[in-house]
């Protein structure tokens, strides 16, 4: 591997996050950013169908139920699925900043196994912002929102414009998304962010 890892520690000149005035209200369901998303999309039969709600400040809560299709070892959630749940939850924070951002780095700790048919309760918050970099952290618990920690993560997201997806996605999916009024509405809402 060449070059150093990008730090997940915000630099000294990073600023505290500021919730956008047009962000969803605390308690509001955020919905899927794309119906084919493996993390939050309703059209994915084996997806996580993760549901996230706006919290106070720049935080969210989310949950998903580990299904048989999500297992790695017999009866237990696959670690990659748990990392996906954390990534999706952390990415959903960008709804509160009203920016489009992609994962730059995700560091995950697996603390305890998560059995199939378990609901994973996730809490995430943005910790700092510097330019296009958004620093955040999340924790996932089993047995309830105050249950034992099963997974946790720190992440760095990088703000991008919608062109990032248009230029790099497959043309058929891009065309379908641009033909979906709901998808266009979401993209335009984030593009007007000052």
C-alpha positions in Angstrom: 0.0 0.0 0.0 1.4 3.4 -0.9 1.0 6.7 0.9 -0.3 7.4 4.4 -3.9 6.8 5.5 -6.2 9.8 5.7 -6.7 10.7 9.3 -10.1 10.3 10.9 -9.1 12.8 13.6 -10.3 16.3 12.7 -7.6 18.9 12.4 -7.2 21.6 15.0 -8.8 24.2 12.7 -12.0 22.1 12.0 -15.3 23.6 12.9 -18.2 22.3 14.9 -21.0 21.0 12.6 -24.0 23.2 11.9 -27.4 21.8 11.2 -28.8 23.3 8.0 -32.0 25.4 8.6 -33.9 23.3 6.1 -32.8 19.9 7.5 -35.5 17.4 8.5 -36.9 18.1 12.0 -35.9 15.9 14.9 -37.8 12.6 14.8 -38.5 12.9 11.1 -37.9 9.8 8.9 -35.2 10.6 6.4 -36.3 8.1 3.7 -34.2 6.5 1.0 -31.8 8.6 -1.0 -32.2 6.0 -3.9 -34.6 3.1 -4.1 -31.9 0.7 -5.4 -29.5 1.5 -2.5 -28.4 -1.7 -0.7 -28.4 0.2 2.6 -31.7 2.1 2.5 -33.5 1.4 -0.7 -36.9 -0.3 -0.5 -36.5 -1.9 -4.0 -33.6 -4.1 -2.9 -35.0 -7.5 -1.9 -31.9 -8.5 0.2 -30.9 -4.9 1.2 -30.8 -3.6 4.8 -33.9 -1.4 4.4 -32.2 0.7 7.1 -34.5 3.5 8.4 -32.9 6.6 9.7 -34.5 9.5 11.7 -33.2 13.0 12.3 -32.0 13.6 15.8 -31.1 16.7 17.7 -28.2 18.8 16.4 -26.3 17.0 13.7 -27.2 13.5 14.8 -29.4 10.6 13.6 -30.7 7.3 14.9 -31.3 4.3 12.6 -32.1 0.7 12.8 -32.3 -2.4 10.7 -33.1 -6.0 11.4 -30.5 -8.6 10.5 -32.1 -11.2 8.2 -31.0 -14.6 7.0 -29.7 -13.0 3.8 -27.3 -10.9 5.9 -25.4 -13.7 7.6 -21.8 -14.6 7.3 -21.1 -17.3 10.0 -24.2 -19.5 10.6 -26.8 -17.4 12.4 -24.7 -14.3 12.7 -24.5 -11.1 10.7 -21.7 -10.8 8.2 -19.1 -8.2 9.2 -19.4 -6.5 5.8 -23.1 -6.1 6.3 -22.5 -4.5 9.7 -20.0 -2.1 8.1 -22.5 -1.3 5.5 -25.1 -0.4 8.1 -22.6 1.9 9.8 -21.6 3.5 6.5 -25.3 4.0 5.5 -26.0 5.5 8.9 -23.0 7.8 8.8 -23.9 8.9 5.3 -27.4 9.7 6.3 -26.0 12.5 8.5 -25.4 14.5 5.3 -29.2 15.1 5.1 -28.8 17.3 8.1 -26.0 19.3 6.6 -27.8 19.4 3.2 -24.7 18.3 1.3 -24.0 15.4 -1.0 -21.0 13.5 0.3 -19.3 10.1 -0.2 -17.3 7.9 2.1 -13.6 8.8 2.1 -12.6 6.5 4.9 -14.5 4.2 7.3 -12.9 2.6 10.3 -15.0 -0.1 12.0 -14.7 -2.0 15.3 -16.6 -5.2 15.8 -17.2 -5.6 19.5 -19.6 -8.5 19.7 -21.5 -10.8 17.3 -24.9 -9.8 16.0 -27.3 -12.7 15.6 -29.8 -13.1 12.8 -33.3 -11.6 13.6 -31.6 -9.0 15.9 -32.5 -5.3 15.5 -29.3 -3.2 15.4 -29.9 0.3 16.9 -27.5 2.9 15.5 -26.7 6.4 16.7 -24.4 8.7 14.7 -23.3 12.3 14.8 -21.1 14.7 12.9 -18.2 15.7 15.1 -16.5 18.3 12.9 -16.3 19.9 9.5 -13.3 21.4 7.6 -13.9 22.5 4.0 -15.3 19.5 2.1 -14.3 17.1 4.8 -17.0 15.8 7.3 -15.9 13.8 10.3 -18.4 11.6 12.1 -18.8 8.6 14.4 -21.5 6.0 15.1 -22.2 3.2 17.5 -24.5 0.1 17.0 -26.2 -1.6 19.9 -28.2 -4.8 20.2 -31.1 -5.4 22.6 -32.4 -1.8 22.4 -31.0 1.7 22.1 -29.3 1.4 25.4 -28.1 -2.2 24.9 -24.6 -3.4 24.7 -22.3 -2.1 21.9 -21.9 -4.5 19.0 -20.2 -2.2 16.4 -18.8 1.3 16.2 -17.1 3.4 13.5 -15.4 6.6 12.7 -15.6 8.1 9.2 -14.5 10.8 6.9 -16.9 11.9 4.2 -16.0 14.2 1.3 -18.5 16.6 -0.1 -19.2 16.2 -3.8 -21.6 17.6 -6.4 -24.2 15.4 -8.1 -21.9 15.4 -11.2 -19.7 12.9 -9.3 -22.5 10.3 -9.7 -23.5 11.3 -13.2 -19.9 11.0 -14.5 -19.0 7.7 -12.6 -22.3 5.8 -12.5 -23.6 3.4 -15.2 -25.6 5.2 -17.8 -28.8 3.0 -17.5 -29.1 3.6 -13.8 -28.3 7.3 -14.1 -30.9 7.7 -16.8 -33.5 5.9 -14.6 -32.7 8.1 -11.6 -32.9 11.3 -13.7 -36.3 10.1 -14.9 -37.5 9.6 -11.4 -39.1 12.9 -10.1 -38.3 11.9 -6.5 -34.6 11.3 -7.2 -34.4 14.6 -9.1 -36.1 16.4 -6.2 -33.6 15.0 -3.7 -30.6 16.0 -5.9 -31.8 19.5 -6.5 -32.6 20.1 -2.9 -29.0 19.3 -2.0 -27.5 21.3 -4.9 -29.0 24.6 -3.7 -27.1 24.4 -0.5 -25.0 27.6 -0.2 
